[in-house]
Amino acid sequence: MTIKNKKKYTLITGGSGGLGKAFAEECAKRGMNLIIVALPDDNLENTSEYIKKKYQVNVFTMGINLTEKNAPEKIYRFCEQNRLVVNTLINNAGVTGCTVFEESSLSYNELRIQLNIRALVFLTHLFIPSMKKLDSAFILNVCSLSAFYSIPFKSIYSASKSFVLTFSKALREELRDSSIQVSLLCPNGIKTNIQSNLRTDVHGAKGKLFVVPAEKIAETSIEGLLKGKRIIIPGFMNRLLLIFGKIIPEKLKLKILYNEFKKELNACKKENE
């Protein structure tokens, strides 16, 4: 059965701030109705009201912590109960961090696994059956350029993004004969808050070469998604960095990564003192 002529919605996780908010605004510019899922705070409602007034699109919100065990199921039921047809799923919610693995707590690591991997996988699994009934549907999984590297002091984060990379590529192949297009976004540095600014600034002038504004990332991503692009890497310098990363010997690459992210680790330690 194919669903036609029904009002469709784009569901964005982590959509109340940072890159998620940029996604919400970019989609609204294109006349796309929204379901914004984020932590239940003022940012969620403020973002919703701002977008509704500026772009005149329908906006539903759901305040929930995606690390809760039943959060994906609750989100899916919310859409079913409100008869919201989701034709675009943007799995944006995620958390980074910088620490020495052996000094990290179990809760620190669990958070990254639950949010960066579990929530994304479960939401995708829940929405695929209904999305396959549509004429066309889209899934955008937000990954990171970190997915292509083994980054010291970001071991869990980079590994979680490597999972998203592998999962998304495999899923795209599984769904290639369906109406669903799966795309993968792999940005590098994004300045969206004090913490992300700190992480970017410690890499000095060279770090700034790879920063792309959240608004530009959102624009590039939605364009690529709607065109069915497989992997989206915003910024010429970031695409160039990935090419160099494939050429540099592994031992040298790891040494460079260690030295660069040791700076970030030290800066994070100072911030927490």
Residue pairs with C-beta under 8 A, 6 or more apart in sequence:
1 133
2 133
2 134
2 135
3 85
3 133
3 134
3 135
4 135
6 85
7 33
7 58
7 85
8 32
8 33
8 85
8 86
8 87
8 88
8 134
9 32
9 33
9 34
9 35
9 58
9 60
9 79
9 84
9 85
9 86
9 87
9 88
10 27
10 32
10 33
10 34
10 35
10 86
10 87
10 88
10 89
10 90
11 34
11 35
11 37
11 75
11 79
11 86
11 88
11 89
11 90
11 127
12 20
12 23
12 24
12 27
12 34
12 35
12 36
12 37
12 90
12 92
13 20
13 37
13 38
13 66
13 90
13 91
13 92
13 93
13 119
13 123
14 20
14 37
14 38
14 66
14 92
14 93
14 94
15 21
15 23
15 24
15 34
15 36
15 37
15 38
15 47
15 90
15 92
16 36
16 38
16 39
16 41
16 43
16 44
16 46
16 47
17 38
17 43
17 47
17 192
17 193
18 190
18 192
18 193
18 196
18 214
19 92
19 142
19 187
19 190
19 192
19 214
19 217
19 218
20 36
20 38
20 90
20 92
20 93
21 47
21 214
22 214
22 215
22 217
22 218
23 90
23 92
23 218
23 221
23 222
24 34
24 36
24 47
24 51
25 51
25 55
25 215
25 218
26 215
26 218
26 219
26 221
26 222
27 34
27 88
27 90
27 222
28 34
28 51
28 54
28 55
28 57
28 59
29 55
30 222
31 55
31 57
32 57
32 88
33 57
33 58
33 59
34 51
34 57
34 58
34 59
34 60
35 59
35 60
35 61
35 62
35 79
35 84
35 86
36 44
36 47
36 48
36 59
36 60
36 61
36 62
37 61
37 62
37 64
37 66
37 75
37 93
38 44
38 47
38 61
38 63
38 93
39 63
39 64
39 65
40 63
40 64
40 65
41 63
44 61
44 63
45 61
48 59
48 61
51 57
51 59
52 58
52 59
60 82
60 84
62 74
62 75
62 78
64 71
64 74
64 75
65 71
66 72
66 93
66 114
66 115
66 119
67 111
67 114
67 115
67 118
67 119
68 74
71 119
72 119
72 122
72 123
72 126
73 122
73 126
75 123
75 126
76 123
76 126
76 127
78 84
79 86
85 130
85 134
86 127
86 130
86 131
86 137
87 131
87 134
87 136
87 137
87 138
88 137
88 138
88 139
88 140
88 225
89 123
89 124
89 127
89 131
89 137
89 138
89 139
89 140
90 140
90 142
91 119
91 120
91 123
91 124
91 139
91 140
91 141
91 142
92 140
92 142
93 115
93 119
93 120
94 115
94 116
94 120
94 142
94 160
95 111
95 112
95 115
95 116
95 157
96 154
96 157
96 196
96 199
97 108
97 112
97 154
97 156
97 157
98 153
98 154
98 199
98 261
98 264
98 265
98 268
99 108
99 153
99 265
99 268
100 153
100 265
101 153
101 155
101 156
104 156
108 156
109 156
112 156
112 157
112 160
113 156
113 160
116 157
116 160
116 161
116 163
116 164
117 160
117 163
117 164
120 141
120 164
120 167
121 167
124 139
124 141
124 171
127 139
128 175
128 180
131 137
131 139
131 179
131 180
132 175
132 178
132 179
132 180
134 179
135 179
136 179
136 181
137 179
137 180
137 181
138 180
138 181
138 182
138 183
138 225
138 226
139 171
139 180
139 181
139 182
139 183
140 183
140 184
140 185
140 221
140 222
140 225
141 164
141 167
141 168
141 182
141 183
141 184
141 185
142 164
142 185
142 187
143 161
143 164
143 165
143 168
143 184
143 185
143 186
144 157
144 158
144 161
144 186
144 187
144 188
145 186
145 187
145 188
145 233
145 238
145 241
145 242
146 154
146 157
146 158
146 161
147 158
147 161
147 162
147 164
147 165
147 186
148 162
148 165
148 186
148 242
148 245
149 158
149 245
149 253
149 257
150 158
150 159
150 254
150 257
151 157
151 158
151 257
151 261
152 254
152 257
152 258
152 261
152 262
153 261
153 262
153 264
153 265
154 261
164 184
165 184
165 186
168 182
168 183
168 184
169 184
169 230
171 182
172 181
172 182
172 183
172 184
172 230
175 181
175 182
181 225
181 228
182 230
183 221
183 224
183 225
183 228
183 229
183 230
183 231
183 232
184 230
184 231
184 232
185 217
185 221
185 224
185 232
185 234
186 231
186 232
186 233
187 212
187 217
187 233
187 234
187 235
187 238
188 210
188 211
188 212
188 235
188 238
188 241
189 196
189 199
189 200
189 203
189 207
189 208
189 210
189 211
189 212
190 196
190 211
190 212
190 213
190 214
190 217
191 197
191 200
191 211
191 213
191 214
192 214
195 271
198 267
198 268
198 271
199 264
199 267
199 268
200 207
200 208
200 211
201 207
201 267
202 263
202 264
202 266
202 267
203 260
203 263
203 264
209 237
210 235
210 237
210 238
210 241
212 220
212 234
212 235
212 238
216 234
217 234
220 232
220 234
221 232
221 234
224 232
225 232
233 239
233 242
245 253
248 256
